[in-house]
Amino acid sequence: MAAVRRSGAVERLRVFAREGNLTFKALRTSKLSMVGLIILLAFVVIALLAPFLAIQHPTYVSVGGALQQRWPTDTNVALEPPSLAHPFGTDELGTDLWSKTVYAAQLDMVLPFEVMIPSALIGIVIGGIAGYFEKAFGEVLMRITDVFLAVPSIVLALTLAAALGPSLTHIVYAMIATWWAWYARLIYGETRKMKHRDFVEVARSSGLSGPSIFFRHILSNVLSPAIIQATADLGSVLLAIAALSFLGLGASPGTAEWGLLISQSLSYLFVAWWYPVFPGIFLIMTSLAFNLLGDGLRDVFDPTARRWLSQEMKGLPEVTHRETPAAAAPGTLLKVDDLSITYLTYEGPVHAVRNANFDLKAGEAYGLIGESGSGKSTVALAVMGLLPPRSTRISSGDVFFARDPTRATEYTNLLLLPDNEMNAVRGKDIGMIFQEVSDSLHPSYRVGFQMSQTYLLHQFELVLGIAAAEAEGILPARPCDACGASVNAGEWLCGTCRTVVLPPKEMQRPLGDPVPKDVPGGSRGQLRKYRELYRTYSKRKLGPDRPPDSRTKAICRKLAIRDLRRAMVPDPERTVDLYPFELSGGMKQRVMIGMMMASNPKLLICDEPTTALDVVTERNILDLIKKFKEELGVSVFLISHDLSVIRRFCDRVGVIYAGKLVEEGPLEAVFTAPVHPYTNGLIKSLPKVRADGAFVSKGEYYTMPGSLPELKQIPVGCVFAPRCEFATEECRKTDPPLEEVAPARTAACFHPLPGGDPDGR
Amino acid sequence: MTFDLEHGKTLGIVGESGSGKSTLARTIARLIDSSGGSVVLLGTPTTKLRGRKLRKFRVNFQMVFQDPISSLNPRKLAIDVIGEPLKVHFKVHGEELTRQVTDLMSKVGLEKGQLYRYPHEFSGGQKQRLGIARALALHPKLLILDEPTSNLDVSVQAQILRLLASLQKEFDLTYLFISHDMAVVYHMSDLVMVMYAGQVVERAETKSLYNHPLHPYTRALLDIAEAEGKDLTVTLGGEPPSMRSLPTGCRFHPRCPFKVDACDKVDPQLFEVESGHFVSCHVFGVPNPPSPEEAPHEGS
């Protein structure tokens, strides 16, 4: 039995070693923190080897119980410049400065820790207790902390030195007295955040007492920010100590301490430049090194974030992208061609998407079904050019997009587009809606303002066109171009179909024309100003940060209300002036959709657009997207793990499993008669209330065994084989290609199900 | 609200976010205090327990949370996650602890080799299995499952539901199963309670409720669950009200397609339409309720 216990300890040690190793690996790739670490280690070595490195050595005498350094003096060589005998020169008493600076490292490398460790400990205890017991007790503790925060350490040190006499010990006390409060504040905030996390609730519900929750669950999670902060602060502490020494409050005169050396050098600044320079360089280097290390630790310390930290990729071949697709079926809007995407992690590359091929036709809704980790969102992000550049590689393939609908056979490879052109594609040609509704809108701007940014960025010509037409007064009563209803004079928005109706062509004077004598409905100055504006902004090709004046503002607002109404937001006149936090999740998603549809994109990518919403709201949002698809002909690329979401309005669906497209076909065909065993399992796993009108019996749903594989290696054979009941030797050896199994239907399987389910599961 | 739950049965609670179903779960789990009324478990009024007594009594009821990621401490190994309640309540240590934890892990379908792993090394479904194993460690009588599968994938959801069903038999557990998915609740529950804006609008045995749902809200939810992509017979507009500004009368009336005059004036009470089937509605919560076709429609 002892063996079992030992094996537990061994296992723990092994975990510890593995985590330490990963931390070190992460630290090693953060170049700046490595520089910091190396400098610090160098100073530690200097401090340790000081007795060997130095030319002269101090003696220690006891003065009133405290040890003081005494250095050999030789006035014959006072204030000598750097030479071979004295590499850093000598001071006013002829003592070798190299020796003093080196010995000072002993003191100056230790002092920050003497301040920091007690400060951090006191701060963690007080801040933690105050944060955990928020009520009166915590309040009182924090107000006491605030008092300490308000006292500057210099003032406190001055007072202490005045009362007790200058000494390094007093400086350390004074520094601790003020620094702990910063950690108390930090830990207080962190603890309060942690307190409401689910795992703390879990601990409470399993009956842990307050103190054990604090020590077992909260402390370990708030400790790392404190350690990181403390490391970064060591540099500042060192500088503060030096500053206090400089003021003559610290080490007794003659002691080797960088701050003190600089202070003593002041009187000789103009005759001995070397005197302050070398201690100064040492001081700055150490303090900088502490800061660099602290910043590096910030990225390294989090075990969850570390997985996706980037690293330089070796051994991946360079990919050459093609300008045009080899072949594209007519009417294809988006063609994803042999796309493979690799994530770079510390544990090696992850082959998240492998050789994905699919087309999306203009006006079509294509649904990509996949479970989390299947790579479906990765595909969407690749199309949008939003993959994190440092931690991902497109390892093969292209994404072609028909930007100009009039020249449908001309394709742009989105992967080859430079950033600025891709910006124009995003939001204008392709809109995207994300799952996290609340993160998609900026919390501190009103809905209308955020929407106006879209108009000014992507529809600037339209806004300026309207503004110029309004200013020139060339908006007569005329029929709507789209629906034929009559539009009143002075109006530019059709009251019936809500399309923008610009003035008749012949009335839109070219911008270069001389300003007419009579400007109906406006002054010549106004018109000039508008032409000026139009020219400036069209030159910049980009809208300004804010609507330039009340007229454009009003136009944007009117357009925003129009688009909110199109997205069926109730009471758009009121909603346009609300902040996102005043809206429900469903309403925010409507605003997002309205905003994305404002520039009439050709393609709308929806990545789990309703996952965060309630079922009724989900249904309504899906119906809204369906409406846009049907009425405006926008193509939709819908990504979801939820089969019922995909089923609502997609024309064709693809099923992606572990980064590989395994089946594709028309929606109803795939749902009623899946061909790939994975698709079949997925559909049968979904619990149902009724089948063919009759109630299904309780517990009657299929359970697929196993789980998604990790993709650290490119799998050999069919990636689904380990979970597949039909898998044979062939499946485990060869990866089945995506082939046509029936008209318009493809599957990557050696044993496709004939017309779906063979055993009537 | 008032309801009883028999030993060994499952009560399913359906509702949208903000309907109060999670608040109810947390109140029963004694994570938040109720503002009135009482919860009696095994003859003990849990709402009256405080301090050490409450902590001791907590072995009888455990909770599984919706989000498997945030409900696990990222800095605890699997053995500590599951073993912690055992250490605290039963003072189990050393190899006995390892043995019991391994046992629990195999019960929920995890392997011994995963004892010394951090939560982030588990997949979403496995994380939820960890959470379930932890909740089971104390051999509770009642397990409160707050949307245990809504953050999971379809295939994983089926696995977890299957696991929960088999654990219920094996450990003779009573479940309070909360979900927004009518189909999932159908498969898990003996009794179903539909909540809207903090109130119970319908409560019945599963068969009875799914056979003839009466409240318009229940109907709408069921309609969506069974639609399979087709158009709905009744579309609900609007959104649930904010709990700070509740509508007068029936809380559902602003969205209800069957609204009558009384709806915005009088709050309907739960009425037993037939044995064990309770509905709170002015139109359908009456003796011999009309079928939806003959019910008075808005504007008619």
Interface residues (C-beta under 8 A of the other chain):
Chain A: M1 V4 R5 G8 E11 R12 R14 V15 R197 D198 F199 E201 V202 A203 R204 S205 S206 G207 L208 S209 S212 R216 H217 S220 N221 P303 T304 R307 E371 S372 G373 P570 S584 G586 M587 D614 V615 V616 T617 R619 N620 D623 H641 D642 L643 S644 R647 R648 F649 L667 F671 G681 L682 S685 L686 P687 K688 V689 R690 F695 K698 G699 E700 Y701 Y702 T703 M704 S707 L708
Chain B: E16 S17 R26 A29 R30 L31 R52 L54 R55 K56 R58 V59 Q62 M63 F65 D67 S70 S71 L72 N73 P74 R75 K76 L77 I79 E84 P85 V88 H89 G94 E95 T98 R99 L115 Y116 Y118 H120 S123 G124 G125 Q126 G131 R134 A135 A137 L138 D153 V154 S155 V156 Q157 A158 Q159 L161 R162 A165 H180 D181 M182 A183 V184 Y186 H187 T206 K207 Y210 N211 A220 L221 L222 I224 A225 E226 A227 E228 G229 L232 T235 L236 G237 G238 E239 P240
